[in-house]
Amino acid sequence: MQMIQSLADLEMLKILYKLPTEYTKVIEQHLMDRYEGEGNGKDVFGFRLPNEACIYHLTKEDDEHVILQHINNFQYVKVKQVGTKRYFEVKVEHDQKANLYLFLEDTFNPWTELWLSN
């Protein structure tokens, strides 16, 4: 699991994993949307999301428990197409703070992904 709080974190994610460009653009758009709402005129490169309300890229089956432990706090689950792959976007809210979890298809157990798709 990779925590993404800034554009620098996103750049590191691009270096560490070979992710589809369309997918990393989705993450970047989420960051920019938050920056526009919360940036308060700060330099975009100095903007960081707070620890308690950030974006996560889930990377392997071991991260599946992260999603499942928050099942009662799901605000939404979206499945979208990016290029030739689908990705999952799960918004989890707790204590009036929201985290966004994103992962590409075939990251989790197929049954979990099917369940999340419905």
Wavefront OBJ file of the C-alpha trace (Angstrom):
o trace
v 0.000 0.000 0.000
v 1.333 3.386 -0.998
v 0.129 6.579 0.676
v -0.191 9.502 -1.732
v -0.333 12.937 -0.158
v 1.520 15.051 -2.707
v 2.678 15.256 -6.299
v 6.099 14.034 -5.104
v 4.451 10.877 -3.708
v 2.740 10.348 -7.052
v 6.051 10.692 -8.892
v 7.593 8.099 -6.556
v 4.653 5.779 -7.247
v 5.330 6.099 -10.983
v 8.973 5.169 -10.428
v 8.287 2.195 -8.133
v 5.474 0.585 -10.146
v 4.767 0.284 -13.825
v 1.250 1.647 -13.757
v -0.842 2.662 -16.744
v -0.477 6.370 -17.461
v -4.256 6.740 -17.565
v -4.449 5.388 -14.008
v -1.779 7.726 -12.620
v -3.603 10.619 -14.293
v -6.731 9.663 -12.329
v -4.745 9.852 -9.099
v -3.245 13.164 -10.160
v -6.715 14.544 -10.893
v -7.883 13.564 -7.401
v -4.880 15.391 -5.937
v -5.565 18.471 -8.051
v -9.243 18.473 -7.074
v -8.247 18.413 -3.406
v -5.627 21.101 -4.005
v -8.226 23.369 -5.599
v -10.501 22.905 -2.591
v -7.914 22.973 0.180
v -4.748 24.536 -1.254
v -5.478 28.048 -0.001
v -3.106 29.569 -2.540
v -0.131 27.384 -1.550
v 2.338 26.286 -4.174
v 0.950 23.091 -5.736
v 4.290 21.336 -5.232
v 4.236 22.127 -1.514
v 0.649 20.961 -1.017
v 0.174 17.781 1.056
v -2.976 15.946 2.020
v -3.339 15.229 5.741
v -2.481 11.735 7.019
v -6.050 11.113 8.100
v -7.606 11.993 4.716
v -5.367 10.980 1.850
v -5.206 8.720 -1.200
v -3.891 5.159 -1.153
v -2.793 2.968 -4.034
v -3.253 -0.673 -3.036
v -0.625 -2.942 -4.499
v -1.128 -6.586 -3.566
v -3.506 -9.104 -2.072
v -2.146 -8.380 1.395
v -3.807 -4.971 1.185
v -7.230 -6.536 0.648
v -7.814 -6.549 4.416
v -7.441 -2.744 4.455
v -10.552 -2.377 2.337
v -12.515 -5.107 4.074
v -11.897 -3.763 7.578
v -13.635 -0.518 6.567
v -16.638 -2.134 4.901
v -19.120 -0.376 7.208
v -17.631 3.002 6.326
v -17.794 2.778 2.518
v -19.196 5.953 0.993
v -19.006 4.517 -2.504
v -17.275 1.983 -4.722
v -16.698 2.841 -8.367
v -15.225 0.625 -11.045
v -13.928 2.494 -14.071
v -12.052 1.691 -17.233
v -8.622 3.224 -17.902
v -7.022 2.125 -21.128
v -7.132 -1.663 -21.233
v -7.545 -2.104 -17.443
v -10.267 -1.389 -14.949
v -9.571 0.230 -11.620
v -11.472 0.381 -8.367
v -12.071 3.540 -6.386
v -13.338 3.115 -2.828
v -14.093 6.125 -0.646
v -14.017 5.357 3.068
v -15.182 7.868 5.646
v -14.502 7.688 9.361
v -14.493 10.407 12.001
v -15.671 12.870 9.327
v -12.446 12.304 7.356
v -12.336 10.523 4.009
v -9.631 8.335 2.512
v -9.650 7.251 -1.088
v -8.375 3.760 -1.928
v -7.530 2.950 -5.542
v -6.286 -0.248 -7.105
v -6.112 -1.908 -10.496
v -8.105 -5.001 -11.355
v -6.401 -8.339 -10.645
v -4.842 -6.920 -7.483
v -7.189 -8.745 -5.100
v -8.909 -12.091 -5.001
v -11.303 -12.305 -7.986
v -14.259 -12.920 -5.642
v -13.523 -9.733 -3.698
v -13.281 -7.719 -6.899
v -16.528 -9.215 -8.182
v -18.255 -8.368 -4.893
v -16.922 -4.796 -5.012
v -18.143 -4.485 -8.610
v -21.711 -5.167 -7.563
l 1 2 3 4 5 6 7 8 9 10 11 12 13 14 15 16 17 18 19 20 21 22 23 24 25 26 27 28 29 30 31 32 33 34 35 36 37 38 39 40 41 42 43 44 45 46 47 48 49 50 51 52 53 54 55 56 57 58 59 60 61 62 63 64 65 66 67 68 69 70 71 72 73 74 75 76 77 78 79 80 81 82 83 84 85 86 87 88 89 90 91 92 93 94 95 96 97 98 99 100 101 102 103 104 105 106 107 108 109 110 111 112 113 114 115 116 117 118
